[in-house]
Amino acid sequence: QVQLVEFGGGLVQPGGSLRLSCAASGVSGSIFRMGWYRQAPGKQRDLVATITFRGSTNYADSVKGRFTISRDNAKNTVYLQMDGLKPEDTAVYYCNAANLVTTINYWGQGTQVTVSS
């Protein structure tokens, strides 16, 4: 059974940094691609970044150069380091595990990130 739990959201001033963590269970092995998505009020859930088991990454254009996704396969944990935060980064951030064989997606409960002065 896949379970994802996010940590690290909060309130930060523009230009600040936050690090999100996602503790995952049931996602060991190379068939899972991990990622972060976000959803602002009244908007759809959008991709932020993904990372494969071997470390290949993909980023939304809006966060390239500011956000860094990483994973520790031994700890089954995925991180999102967010630097240079902007008010438009305000959203609920969701951890995602995508089974590349079954195409089933699993989601965490989400963590709020608010960028405001």
C-alpha positions in Angstrom: 0.0 0.0 0.0 1.4 3.4 -1.0 1.3 6.2 1.5 2.8 9.7 1.1 3.1 12.2 3.9 4.4 15.8 3.2 6.3 18.0 5.6 7.7 21.5 5.6 5.1 23.9 4.3 4.5 27.3 5.9 4.6 31.0 5.5 7.7 32.7 4.0 8.5 36.1 2.7 9.2 36.8 -1.0 12.7 35.8 -1.8 12.9 33.3 1.0 13.3 29.5 1.0 11.5 26.4 2.1 12.3 22.7 1.9 9.4 20.3 1.5 9.8 16.6 2.3 7.7 13.6 1.4 8.0 10.4 3.3 6.9 7.5 1.1 6.0 4.0 1.9 5.2 1.2 -0.6 7.2 2.9 -3.4 10.5 1.1 -3.4 12.0 0.1 -6.7 12.5 1.7 -10.0 8.9 1.6 -11.2 7.9 4.7 -9.3 8.6 8.2 -10.5 8.2 10.7 -7.7 7.1 14.3 -8.0 5.6 17.5 -6.6 2.5 19.2 -7.9 0.8 22.3 -6.7 -2.7 23.8 -6.7 -3.6 27.4 -6.1 -7.1 28.4 -5.1 -9.4 28.3 -8.1 -6.8 26.7 -10.4 -6.0 23.2 -11.6 -3.2 21.1 -10.1 0.0 21.6 -12.0 3.3 19.9 -12.3 6.2 21.4 -10.3 8.9 18.8 -10.7 9.5 15.1 -11.1 12.4 12.7 -10.5 12.9 9.1 -11.6 14.5 6.4 -9.5 17.8 7.1 -11.2 17.7 10.8 -10.7 16.4 12.2 -14.0 14.5 15.4 -13.3 11.9 17.5 -15.0 10.7 21.0 -14.0 8.0 23.3 -14.8 9.3 26.4 -16.6 8.0 28.6 -13.9 10.3 27.1 -11.2 13.4 26.2 -13.3 16.5 27.7 -11.6 14.7 28.3 -8.3 13.5 24.8 -7.2 15.4 21.6 -6.9 13.9 18.1 -6.5 15.9 15.3 -5.1 15.3 11.8 -3.6 16.9 9.5 -1.2 16.0 6.0 -2.3 17.4 4.4 0.8 15.0 6.5 3.0 12.1 6.5 0.5 12.0 10.3 0.8 11.6 13.0 -1.8 12.6 16.6 -1.3 11.7 19.9 -2.9 14.1 22.8 -2.2 12.4 26.0 -3.0 14.6 29.2 -3.3 13.7 32.6 -4.5 10.1 32.1 -3.6 7.5 34.4 -5.2 3.9 35.2 -4.2 2.7 33.3 -7.2 4.3 30.1 -5.7 1.6 30.2 -3.1 -0.4 27.0 -3.3 -1.0 23.6 -1.7 1.9 21.4 -2.7 1.2 17.7 -3.2 3.7 14.8 -3.3 3.0 12.3 -6.1 4.1 8.8 -6.8 3.5 7.5 -10.3 3.6 3.8 -11.0 5.1 3.7 -14.5 3.9 0.1 -15.1 0.2 0.4 -14.0 0.0 4.3 -14.6 -1.7 4.6 -11.2 -1.0 7.9 -9.4 -0.8 8.2 -5.6 -1.1 11.5 -3.7 -0.2 12.9 -0.4 -2.6 15.0 1.7 -0.9 18.3 0.6 1.0 21.0 2.5 0.3 24.7 2.3 3.0 27.1 1.1 2.2 30.8 1.4 4.6 33.4 0.1 3.7 36.8 1.4 5.2 39.9 3.1 
